Amino acid sequence: MWIMAIPDSSLIKLRKFVCPEIVFGEEALMLAGQYAKNFGGDRVLAVSGRNVIRAGWSGKVIDSLEDEGLSYSLYSDFTSNPKAEEVMRGAEVYNREGCDVIVAVGGGSAIDCAKGIGIVSANKKHILEFKGVDQIPRPGPPLICVPTTCSGADVSQFAIITDTRRKMKMAIVSKTLVPDTSLIDPATNLTMSSDETEDTDTDALIQAIEAYTSKASSPITDQFALNAIDLVFYNLPKIVKEPAVLDYREKMKLGSLESGLAFTNASLGLIHAMSHSVGGFTDAPHGLCNAILFPYGVKFNYDTIPKRYDKIGEAMGLDLKGLSQEKRKTAIIDLIWKFLDDMGQRRTLEDVGVDKRDIPRLARNAMDDVCMMTNPRSATLEDVIAIYEEAL
């Protein structure tokens, strides 16, 4: 996955880099109609959650569709951590209404739901049949994303869908899921709640860190990851204090974009694998699940690639010169705890509904998650159980 080793060489590796066309800046969302028309669209399925509709961003996008003479249907019958049955209902709407382009307006839930609707419509299969890497025979219809949070889903080849029957999240990974266009308008983040801001922006930080430490990282993804860490770490506390300052939101949106470009091409690691398992089981917010597991994942991985984590610490402003490896590790983990305290995210798994009896099941599901494959340190089932217990 993402790595192809050349025969007889342990030193040379090939990397591929995928991304959509990106338009970044104020009023970028008003280009949705133009792009939909350029893709040959006639009737658009707009996928957007109720909060985003109430905030007015979906209405602006719909105005742009109407300005181009395009008809549309609006689908909002989905929840956070989009469920398989919600995707299937959306695909029914797409087919019944005769749609030929999808525009997703919202955070990761709306975008992942839209991705699922597209591939179900194109392949005539249930969404759960696409689990894993490169399991999508036919690409979906053109997909335009207008991200209103900092999930990175608008540039990624991932879709995370919840299987409610088994109470677990399913990762679908394929370059066919990379959106055709991402219209990134920093102003859309101004209407996010404080909880949503802290959850999704912390997620962007962890995505960048896991991309930088991934087994599938490359010099290309490293540049995006380190820059994202710097942008997110320094601007999120400013946003918490002054949420209406657009300049901070713009820097955060740029950090989210770079984090997304890094992780979609380098993949993620143990923190996300374990977070997906918790989120699928409890339906807790994805960013919060990541935040809870954040310091424990770094603690587990640090000694395997200390120089990489030291670079991350330096990107977050630490001076680690002259310190022993153990002291560098402690300084980085202490800084993470301080960051979580400042963001009000120092929580436990018990706070999101996990009981000790649930941990073996959560650990088994985490071990089956595709993100575990690129974690820098190989983890056993017993390792994952121990981390969950520490975070409880």
PATORPA-668007 format. One line per field, with one value per residue (C-alpha): residue number from 1; residue in three letters; chain; x, y, z. Coordinates in steps of 0.1 Angstrom, whole numbers, plus 5000, padded with zeros to 4 digits. Each point is the difference from the previous one (the first is absolute). Example, Ala and Ser with C-alpha at 12.3 -4.5 7.8 and 13.67 -1.06 7.14 Angstrom:
REM PATORPA-668007
lumnu: 1 | 2;
nuti: ALA | SER;
rogu: A | A;
u: 5123 | 5014;
v: 4955 | 5034;
w: 5078 | 4993;
***
This chain:
REM PATORPA-668007
lumnu: 1 | 2 | 3 | 4 | 5 | 6 | 7 | 8 | 9 | 10 | 11 | 12 | 13 | 14 | 15 | 16 | 17 | 18 | 19 | 20 | 21 | 22 | 23 | 24 | 25 | 26 | 27 | 28 | 29 | 30 | 31 | 32 | 33 | 34 | 35 | 36 | 37 | 38 | 39 | 40 | 41 | 42 | 43 | 44 | 45 | 46 | 47 | 48 | 49 | 50 | 51 | 52 | 53 | 54 | 55 | 56 | 57 | 58 | 59 | 60 | 61 | 62 | 63 | 64 | 65 | 66 | 67 | 68 | 69 | 70 | 71 | 72 | 73 | 74 | 75 | 76 | 77 | 78 | 79 | 80 | 81 | 82 | 83 | 84 | 85 | 86 | 87 | 88 | 89 | 90 | 91 | 92 | 93 | 94 | 95 | 96 | 97 | 98 | 99 | 100 | 101 | 102 | 103 | 104 | 105 | 106 | 107 | 108 | 109 | 110 | 111 | 112 | 113 | 114 | 115 | 116 | 117 | 118 | 119 | 120 | 121 | 122 | 123 | 124 | 125 | 126 | 127 | 128 | 129 | 130 | 131 | 132 | 133 | 134 | 135 | 136 | 137 | 138 | 139 | 140 | 141 | 142 | 143 | 144 | 145 | 146 | 147 | 148 | 149 | 150 | 151 | 152 | 153 | 154 | 155 | 156 | 157 | 158 | 159 | 160 | 161 | 162 | 163 | 164 | 165 | 166 | 167 | 168 | 169 | 170 | 171 | 172 | 173 | 174 | 175 | 176 | 177 | 178 | 179 | 180 | 181 | 182 | 183 | 184 | 185 | 186 | 187 | 188 | 189 | 190 | 191 | 192 | 193 | 194 | 195 | 196 | 197 | 198 | 199 | 200 | 201 | 202 | 203 | 204 | 205 | 206 | 207 | 208 | 209 | 210 | 211 | 212 | 213 | 214 | 215 | 216 | 217 | 218 | 219 | 220 | 221 | 222 | 223 | 224 | 225 | 226 | 227 | 228 | 229 | 230 | 231 | 232 | 233 | 234 | 235 | 236 | 237 | 238 | 239 | 240 | 241 | 242 | 243 | 244 | 245 | 246 | 247 | 248 | 249 | 250 | 251 | 252 | 253 | 254 | 255 | 256 | 257 | 258 | 259 | 260 | 261 | 262 | 263 | 264 | 265 | 266 | 267 | 268 | 269 | 270 | 271 | 272 | 273 | 274 | 275 | 276 | 277 | 278 | 279 | 280 | 281 | 282 | 283 | 284 | 285 | 286 | 287 | 288 | 289 | 290 | 291 | 292 | 293 | 294 | 295 | 296 | 297 | 298 | 299 | 300 | 301 | 302 | 303 | 304 | 305 | 306 | 307 | 308 | 309 | 310 | 311 | 312 | 313 | 314 | 315 | 316 | 317 | 318 | 319 | 320 | 321 | 322 | 323 | 324 | 325 | 326 | 327 | 328 | 329 | 330 | 331 | 332 | 333 | 334 | 335 | 336 | 337 | 338 | 339 | 340 | 341 | 342 | 343 | 344 | 345 | 346 | 347 | 348 | 349 | 350 | 351 | 352 | 353 | 354 | 355 | 356 | 357 | 358 | 359 | 360 | 361 | 362 | 363 | 364 | 365 | 366 | 367 | 368 | 369 | 370 | 371 | 372 | 373 | 374 | 375 | 376 | 377 | 378 | 379 | 380 | 381 | 382 | 383 | 384 | 385 | 386 | 387 | 388 | 389 | 390 | 391 | 392;
nuti: MET | TRP | ILE | MET | ALA | ILE | PRO | ASP | SER | SER | LEU | ILE | LYS | LEU | ARG | LYS | PHE | VAL | CYS | PRO | GLU | ILE | VAL | PHE | GLY | GLU | GLU | ALA | LEU | MET | LEU | ALA | GLY | GLN | TYR | ALA | LYS | ASN | PHE | GLY | GLY | ASP | ARG | VAL | LEU | ALA | VAL | SER | GLY | ARG | ASN | VAL | ILE | ARG | ALA | GLY | TRP | SER | GLY | LYS | VAL | ILE | ASP | SER | LEU | GLU | ASP | GLU | GLY | LEU | SER | TYR | SER | LEU | TYR | SER | ASP | PHE | THR | SER | ASN | PRO | LYS | ALA | GLU | GLU | VAL | MET | ARG | GLY | ALA | GLU | VAL | TYR | ASN | ARG | GLU | GLY | CYS | ASP | VAL | ILE | VAL | ALA | VAL | GLY | GLY | GLY | SER | ALA | ILE | ASP | CYS | ALA | LYS | GLY | ILE | GLY | ILE | VAL | SER | ALA | ASN | LYS | LYS | HIS | ILE | LEU | GLU | PHE | LYS | GLY | VAL | ASP | GLN | ILE | PRO | ARG | PRO | GLY | PRO | PRO | LEU | ILE | CYS | VAL | PRO | THR | THR | CYS | SER | GLY | ALA | ASP | VAL | SER | GLN | PHE | ALA | ILE | ILE | THR | ASP | THR | ARG | ARG | LYS | MET | LYS | MET | ALA | ILE | VAL | SER | LYS | THR | LEU | VAL | PRO | ASP | THR | SER | LEU | ILE | ASP | PRO | ALA | THR | ASN | LEU | THR | MET | SER | SER | ASP | GLU | THR | GLU | ASP | THR | ASP | THR | ASP | ALA | LEU | ILE | GLN | ALA | ILE | GLU | ALA | TYR | THR | SER | LYS | ALA | SER | SER | PRO | ILE | THR | ASP | GLN | PHE | ALA | LEU | ASN | ALA | ILE | ASP | LEU | VAL | PHE | TYR | ASN | LEU | PRO | LYS | ILE | VAL | LYS | GLU | PRO | ALA | VAL | LEU | ASP | TYR | ARG | GLU | LYS | MET | LYS | LEU | GLY | SER | LEU | GLU | SER | GLY | LEU | ALA | PHE | THR | ASN | ALA | SER | LEU | GLY | LEU | ILE | HIS | ALA | MET | SER | HIS | SER | VAL | GLY | GLY | PHE | THR | ASP | ALA | PRO | HIS | GLY | LEU | CYS | ASN | ALA | ILE | LEU | PHE | PRO | TYR | GLY | VAL | LYS | PHE | ASN | TYR | ASP | THR | ILE | PRO | LYS | ARG | TYR | ASP | LYS | ILE | GLY | GLU | ALA | MET | GLY | LEU | ASP | LEU | LYS | GLY | LEU | SER | GLN | GLU | LYS | ARG | LYS | THR | ALA | ILE | ILE | ASP | LEU | ILE | TRP | LYS | PHE | LEU | ASP | ASP | MET | GLY | GLN | ARG | ARG | THR | LEU | GLU | ASP | VAL | GLY | VAL | ASP | LYS | ARG | ASP | ILE | PRO | ARG | LEU | ALA | ARG | ASN | ALA | MET | ASP | ASP | VAL | CYS | MET | MET | THR | ASN | PRO | ARG | SER | ALA | THR | LEU | GLU | ASP | VAL | ILE | ALA | ILE | TYR | GLU | GLU | ALA | LEU;
rogu: A | A | A | A | A | A | A | A | A | A | A | A | A | A | A | A | A | A | A | A | A | A | A | A | A | A | A | A | A | A | A | A | A | A | A | A | A | A | A | A | A | A | A | A | A | A | A | A | A | A | A | A | A | A | A | A | A | A | A | A | A | A | A | A | A | A | A | A | A | A | A | A | A | A | A | A | A | A | A | A | A | A | A | A | A | A | A | A | A | A | A | A | A | A | A | A | A | A | A | A | A | A | A | A | A | A | A | A | A | A | A | A | A | A | A | A | A | A | A | A | A | A | A | A | A | A | A | A | A | A | A | A | A | A | A | A | A | A | A | A | A | A | A | A | A | A | A | A | A | A | A | A | A | A | A | A | A | A | A | A | A | A | A | A | A | A | A | A | A | A | A | A | A | A | A | A | A | A | A | A | A | A | A | A | A | A | A | A | A | A | A | A | A | A | A | A | A | A | A | A | A | A | A | A | A | A | A | A | A | A | A | A | A | A | A | A | A | A | A | A | A | A | A | A | A | A | A | A | A | A | A | A | A | A | A | A | A | A | A | A | A | A | A | A | A | A | A | A | A | A | A | A | A | A | A | A | A | A | A | A | A | A | A | A | A | A | A | A | A | A | A | A | A | A | A | A | A | A | A | A | A | A | A | A | A | A | A | A | A | A | A | A | A | A | A | A | A | A | A | A | A | A | A | A | A | A | A | A | A | A | A | A | A | A | A | A | A | A | A | A | A | A | A | A | A | A | A | A | A | A | A | A | A | A | A | A | A | A | A | A | A | A | A | A | A | A | A | A | A | A | A | A | A | A | A | A | A | A | A | A | A | A | A | A | A | A | A | A | A | A | A | A | A | A | A | A | A | A | A | A | A | A | A | A | A | A | A | A | A | A | A | A;
u: 5000 | 5015 | 5035 | 5015 | 5035 | 5022 | 5014 | 5035 | 5000 | 4992 | 5010 | 4978 | 4963 | 4973 | 4974 | 4968 | 4983 | 4963 | 4979 | 4970 | 5000 | 5000 | 4986 | 5009 | 4986 | 4970 | 4969 | 5016 | 4967 | 4982 | 5018 | 4981 | 4975 | 5027 | 5019 | 4969 | 4991 | 5035 | 4997 | 4970 | 4975 | 4963 | 4986 | 5021 | 4996 | 5010 | 5010 | 5000 | 4992 | 4973 | 5024 | 5018 | 4966 | 4989 | 5034 | 4992 | 5029 | 4979 | 4977 | 5030 | 5011 | 4965 | 4998 | 5031 | 4984 | 4969 | 5021 | 5014 | 4965 | 5005 | 4973 | 5007 | 4988 | 5011 | 5008 | 5005 | 4987 | 5033 | 5018 | 5035 | 5021 | 4979 | 4982 | 4998 | 4962 | 5003 | 5023 | 4977 | 4970 | 5020 | 5008 | 4963 | 4994 | 5028 | 4987 | 4963 | 5006 | 5022 | 5030 | 5034 | 5022 | 5004 | 5009 | 5008 | 4997 | 5011 | 5026 | 5014 | 4966 | 4984 | 5030 | 5004 | 4962 | 5002 | 5030 | 4980 | 4970 | 5021 | 5016 | 4968 | 4983 | 5027 | 5006 | 4965 | 5013 | 4995 | 5024 | 5013 | 5014 | 5027 | 5018 | 5038 | 5025 | 4993 | 4967 | 4980 | 4998 | 4984 | 5005 | 4970 | 4985 | 5018 | 5004 | 5004 | 5007 | 4994 | 5016 | 4986 | 5022 | 5037 | 4996 | 5022 | 4973 | 4997 | 5034 | 5003 | 4996 | 4984 | 4963 | 4991 | 4966 | 4984 | 4986 | 4973 | 4992 | 5036 | 5004 | 5033 | 5014 | 5011 | 5028 | 4997 | 5032 | 5003 | 5012 | 4966 | 4988 | 5022 | 4976 | 5002 | 5000 | 5003 | 4987 | 5016 | 4984 | 5015 | 4968 | 4980 | 5019 | 4987 | 4966 | 5015 | 4992 | 5029 | 4998 | 5001 | 5029 | 5021 | 4991 | 5006 | 5030 | 5017 | 4993 | 5018 | 5031 | 4999 | 4995 | 5032 | 5020 | 4989 | 5008 | 5035 | 5007 | 4983 | 5019 | 4987 | 5012 | 5022 | 5019 | 4969 | 4975 | 5026 | 5000 | 4962 | 4999 | 5026 | 4985 | 4965 | 5012 | 5015 | 4968 | 4975 | 5020 | 5005 | 4966 | 4975 | 5006 | 4995 | 4967 | 4988 | 5006 | 4989 | 4977 | 4988 | 5035 | 5000 | 5038 | 5003 | 4974 | 5017 | 5033 | 4982 | 4983 | 5034 | 5013 | 4971 | 5006 | 5037 | 4991 | 4975 | 5025 | 5025 | 4978 | 4982 | 5033 | 5019 | 4971 | 4996 | 5008 | 4991 | 4982 | 4975 | 4996 | 4991 | 4979 | 4979 | 4993 | 4988 | 4980 | 4982 | 4991 | 4989 | 4992 | 5021 | 5015 | 5030 | 5023 | 4993 | 5008 | 5033 | 5008 | 4994 | 5024 | 5025 | 5027 | 4998 | 5006 | 5031 | 5013 | 4997 | 5017 | 5026 | 5030 | 4996 | 5006 | 5012 | 5015 | 4967 | 4982 | 5027 | 4993 | 4964 | 5009 | 5021 | 4971 | 4979 | 5026 | 5021 | 5037 | 5013 | 5037 | 5023 | 4972 | 5002 | 4976 | 4978 | 4998 | 4992 | 4972 | 4987 | 5001 | 4979 | 4974 | 4998 | 4994 | 4972 | 4983 | 5003 | 4985 | 4971 | 4995 | 4999 | 4974 | 4979 | 5005 | 5017 | 4975 | 4999 | 4984 | 4976 | 4988 | 4988 | 4983 | 5027 | 5000 | 5030 | 4979 | 4998 | 5038 | 5007 | 4974 | 5013 | 5035 | 4991 | 4982 | 5029 | 5024 | 4979 | 5001 | 5020 | 5017 | 5018 | 5020 | 5021 | 5006 | 5038 | 5001 | 4983 | 4973 | 4986 | 4965 | 5014 | 5017 | 4968 | 4981 | 5026 | 4997 | 4962 | 5002 | 5025 | 4976 | 4970;
v: 5000 | 5033 | 4985 | 4980 | 4987 | 4996 | 4964 | 4994 | 5034 | 5008 | 5037 | 5012 | 5002 | 5015 | 5023 | 5013 | 5032 | 5006 | 5031 | 5018 | 5034 | 5025 | 5036 | 5018 | 5033 | 5021 | 4993 | 4968 | 4982 | 5022 | 4982 | 4967 | 5007 | 5008 | 4968 | 4979 | 5014 | 4994 | 4964 | 4997 | 5000 | 5004 | 4990 | 5003 | 4981 | 5024 | 4981 | 5022 | 4996 | 5020 | 5022 | 5011 | 5006 | 5022 | 5019 | 5010 | 4984 | 4974 | 5028 | 5019 | 4969 | 4994 | 5036 | 4994 | 4969 | 5019 | 5028 | 4975 | 4987 | 4966 | 4982 | 4983 | 4977 | 5005 | 4970 | 5005 | 4968 | 4990 | 5004 | 5005 | 4969 | 4992 | 4967 | 4974 | 5002 | 5038 | 4996 | 4975 | 5023 | 5028 | 4978 | 4993 | 5037 | 5005 | 4973 | 5009 | 5037 | 4993 | 5018 | 5000 | 5021 | 5002 | 5031 | 4994 | 5030 | 4993 | 4982 | 4965 | 4984 | 5017 | 4994 | 4963 | 4995 | 5016 | 4978 | 4970 | 5010 | 5005 | 4966 | 4982 | 5017 | 4991 | 4964 | 4989 | 4983 | 5005 | 5025 | 4974 | 4980 | 5026 | 4996 | 5001 | 5012 | 5003 | 4981 | 5024 | 4987 | 5032 | 5036 | 5020 | 5030 | 5034 | 5012 | 5036 | 5007 | 5031 | 4992 | 5019 | 4984 | 4989 | 4962 | 4998 | 4977 | 5025 | 4990 | 4964 | 4965 | 4988 | 4995 | 4989 | 4984 | 4986 | 4964 | 5004 | 4962 | 4993 | 5034 | 5007 | 5024 | 4987 | 5017 | 5001 | 5011 | 5006 | 5027 | 4998 | 5018 | 5030 | 5029 | 5017 | 5035 | 5015 | 5035 | 5012 | 5031 | 5010 | 5020 | 4967 | 4992 | 5031 | 4983 | 4969 | 4994 | 5001 | 4963 | 4993 | 5024 | 4983 | 4965 | 5003 | 5023 | 4977 | 4972 | 5019 | 5003 | 4962 | 4992 | 5020 | 4983 | 4965 | 5008 | 5012 | 4968 | 4976 | 4972 | 5013 | 5036 | 5017 | 5032 | 5014 | 4992 | 5010 | 5036 | 5002 | 4982 | 5022 | 5032 | 4989 | 4992 | 5035 | 5017 | 4980 | 5000 | 5038 | 5011 | 4977 | 5016 | 5035 | 4988 | 4988 | 5034 | 5021 | 4978 | 5028 | 5010 | 4988 | 5002 | 4972 | 4980 | 5004 | 4987 | 4971 | 4992 | 5000 | 4977 | 4977 | 4999 | 4991 | 4974 | 4984 | 4999 | 4984 | 4973 | 4990 | 4992 | 4986 | 4985 | 5001 | 4978 | 4985 | 5030 | 5002 | 4962 | 4999 | 5032 | 4985 | 4970 | 5022 | 5023 | 4971 | 4985 | 5031 | 5024 | 5026 | 5029 | 4988 | 5029 | 4994 | 4963 | 5009 | 5026 | 4975 | 4975 | 5026 | 5000 | 4962 | 4994 | 5023 | 4983 | 4966 | 5010 | 5025 | 4977 | 4983 | 5033 | 5026 | 5023 | 5004 | 5008 | 5025 | 5018 | 5001 | 5014 | 5027 | 5008 | 5006 | 5024 | 4977 | 5005 | 4964 | 5007 | 4983 | 4978 | 4962 | 4980 | 4992 | 5037 | 5010 | 4974 | 5013 | 5037 | 4991 | 4981 | 5027 | 5026 | 4978 | 4998 | 5038 | 5004 | 4978 | 5018 | 5033 | 4987 | 4985 | 4965 | 4982 | 4972 | 4962 | 4972 | 4996 | 5035 | 4989 | 4968 | 4974 | 4973 | 4978 | 4970 | 5016 | 5002 | 4966 | 5006 | 5035 | 4986 | 4973 | 5026 | 5024 | 4972 | 4995 | 5037 | 5009 | 5029 | 4975 | 4988 | 5032 | 5006 | 5003 | 4974 | 4966 | 4996 | 4967 | 4995 | 5001 | 5033 | 5016 | 4986 | 5016 | 5034 | 4999 | 4991 | 5029 | 5024 | 4988;
w: 5000 | 4988 | 5000 | 4971 | 5007 | 4969 | 4999 | 5014 | 5017 | 5036 | 4995 | 4970 | 5004 | 4977 | 5013 | 4984 | 5009 | 4994 | 5006 | 4985 | 4983 | 5028 | 5001 | 5033 | 5012 | 5009 | 4979 | 4986 | 5007 | 4975 | 4972 | 5007 | 4972 | 4975 | 5007 | 5000 | 4966 | 4987 | 5010 | 4977 | 5029 | 4994 | 5035 | 5031 | 5033 | 5027 | 5032 | 5031 | 5037 | 5018 | 5019 | 4969 | 4983 | 5029 | 4999 | 4964 | 4982 | 4981 | 4988 | 4986 | 4981 | 4987 | 4988 | 4980 | 4985 | 4990 | 4986 | 4975 | 4991 | 5019 | 5018 | 5033 | 5027 | 5037 | 5022 | 5037 | 5015 | 5016 | 5034 | 5013 | 4994 | 4969 | 5002 | 4972 | 4998 | 4996 | 4971 | 4984 | 5004 | 4984 | 4970 | 4996 | 4998 | 4975 | 4977 | 5004 | 4993 | 4969 | 5014 | 4982 | 5023 | 5038 | 5020 | 5037 | 5023 | 5035 | 5022 | 4998 | 5005 | 4971 | 4977 | 5010 | 4995 | 4966 | 4990 | 5011 | 4980 | 4969 | 5000 | 5009 | 4971 | 4976 | 5011 | 5010 | 5032 | 5037 | 5016 | 5024 | 4970 | 4994 | 5032 | 4998 | 4974 | 4962 | 5002 | 4977 | 4964 | 4985 | 5011 | 5011 | 4983 | 5002 | 5036 | 5010 | 5037 | 5020 | 5034 | 5030 | 5026 | 5001 | 4994 | 4969 | 4984 | 4971 | 4986 | 5012 | 4986 | 5032 | 5009 | 5035 | 5003 | 5032 | 4999 | 5026 | 5001 | 5012 | 5017 | 4982 | 4975 | 4966 | 4980 | 4963 | 4982 | 4963 | 4976 | 4985 | 5032 | 4995 | 4992 | 4967 | 5015 | 5035 | 5004 | 5033 | 5014 | 5034 | 5009 | 5003 | 5032 | 5018 | 5007 | 5016 | 5037 | 5025 | 5005 | 4963 | 4995 | 5027 | 4989 | 4963 | 5002 | 5025 | 4976 | 4973 | 5023 | 5008 | 4963 | 4991 | 5028 | 4990 | 4963 | 5009 | 5021 | 4976 | 4984 | 4967 | 5005 | 4973 | 4995 | 4983 | 5028 | 5026 | 4989 | 5001 | 5034 | 5018 | 4987 | 5010 | 5036 | 5002 | 4987 | 5021 | 5032 | 5001 | 4986 | 5018 | 5034 | 4984 | 4984 | 5034 | 5015 | 4970 | 4978 | 4978 | 4986 | 4964 | 4997 | 5026 | 4982 | 4967 | 5015 | 5016 | 4967 | 4983 | 5027 | 4995 | 4963 | 5004 | 5027 | 4976 | 4971 | 5023 | 5015 | 4969 | 4984 | 5030 | 5019 | 5038 | 5030 | 5032 | 5015 | 4971 | 4999 | 5037 | 4997 | 4972 | 5022 | 5029 | 4977 | 4983 | 5034 | 5019 | 4972 | 5017 | 4979 | 4980 | 5010 | 5037 | 4998 | 4983 | 5027 | 5028 | 4984 | 4988 | 5028 | 5004 | 4963 | 5000 | 5032 | 4983 | 4968 | 5010 | 5007 | 4965 | 4981 | 5026 | 4974 | 4982 | 5032 | 5010 | 4967 | 5010 | 5034 | 4984 | 4976 | 5031 | 5014 | 5023 | 5005 | 5004 | 4995 | 5026 | 5015 | 5002 | 4980 | 5030 | 5009 | 4965 | 5000 | 5033 | 4988 | 4969 | 5019 | 5027 | 4972 | 4986 | 5034 | 5004 | 4965 | 5009 | 5033 | 4982 | 4975 | 5028 | 4984 | 5029 | 5002 | 5005 | 4981 | 5028 | 4993 | 4966 | 5012 | 4999 | 5028 | 5007 | 4988 | 4966 | 4995 | 4985 | 4973 | 4993 | 4997 | 4975 | 4978 | 5002 | 4990 | 4969 | 4990 | 4969 | 5018 | 5023 | 4970 | 4997 | 5037 | 5006 | 5027 | 4996 | 5026 | 5014 | 5012 | 5036 | 4993 | 4988 | 5030 | 5023 | 4983 | 5003 | 5037 | 5006 | 4983 | 5019;
***
